[in-house]
Amino acid sequence: MVAAVRVHKTGGPEVLTYEDIPSPTPGPGQIKIKNHASGINFIDTYFRSGLYPSPVGMPFVAGNEGAGEVTAVGSGVTDIKVGDRVGYVSALGAYAGERVLPADRAVKLPDKISYEQAAAMMLKGMTVEYLLRRTYKVQKGDNVLIHAAAGGIGLIACQWANHLGANVIGTVGSKDKAELAKKNGAHHVILYRDEDFAAKVKEITGGKLCEVVYDGVGKATFPASLDCIKPLGMFVSFGSSSGPIDAFNINVLQTKGSLFATRPTLTTYAAKREDLLKIANGLFEVVGSGAVKIPVNHKYPLKDAQQAHRDLEGRKTTGASILLH
């Protein structure tokens, strides 16, 4: 038996149940991993609450991201062996001492990347890689707006966009978070609760506005985000921490300057193994060089998953949070 956090019915953090489940056995094409750490992400709360339906039915083990050691491999697995250190973003099942997953979804970790770092960055870091290098390719001199700049994805995105030579503008909810965003590469920080962020962006950019807005917040920052984008610019909606954006009239994109709008996911960008490895290796390279640091600001034992979700949803966390096994 292994310890796990399961969801038997959707709801608030209280539905996360810490319990023992049978140790899994890898099938063909699968590997078994002894998890050392699991990432905590907003998407975990979406599955828990029912905003996103569970792809595996009920009950399910929560969590999409983790890192650990390979302890068994199923038939047909050739490129991963017992003893390999791996990180992954996969279907549900990360909040457990052990798990199985398809071998083609696991990525070998370089020696200089720790399990804790990997668990904190596989989902967030690979998300930032495709957002800044693929969805919109950030160039030197671009004006870039990053909402929730002190969050898990935000702190990585600010550092990386700065490293690429962009003028990085971040929005945050408090002065403490503003300081944190500045320390992590944001050149300008806007307190979106106290200021009209669209007007502030116009002022900061001298009326030029932004090539791209990266929005993981959703309802609270839309449609004002569109007023921050220059003609032919891009609105990238990749999260809904304040609630989903309601249906809107697509003609708005015309009136705001022939804007592009997209709702990308890591699942789509990393669907092919070759793309998964390119995205992961791009992340490992920039972290390994020291250009981007992965701030693991909150660590919880697995049994405290409920508290971890309360803190995340209560905006009490900054940077990455992980569960330790």
Buried (B, 14 or more C-beta within 10 A) or exposed (E): EBBBBBBEEBEEBEBBBBEEBEBBEBEEEBBBBBBBBBBBBBBBBBBBBEBBEBEEEEBBBBBBBBBBBBBBBBEEBEEBEEEBBBBBBBBBBBBBBBBBBBBBBBBBBBEEBBBBBBBBBBBBBBBBBBBBBBBBEBEEEBBBBBBBBBBBBBBBBBBBBBBBEBBBBBBBBBEEBBEBBBEBBBBBBBBBEEEEBBEBBBEBBEEEBBBBBBBBBBEBBBBBBBBBBBEEBBBBBBBBBBEEBEEEEEEEBEEBBEBBBEEBEBEEBBEEBEBBBBBBBBBBEBBBEEBBBBBBBBBBEBEBBBBBBBBBBEBEBBBBBBBBB
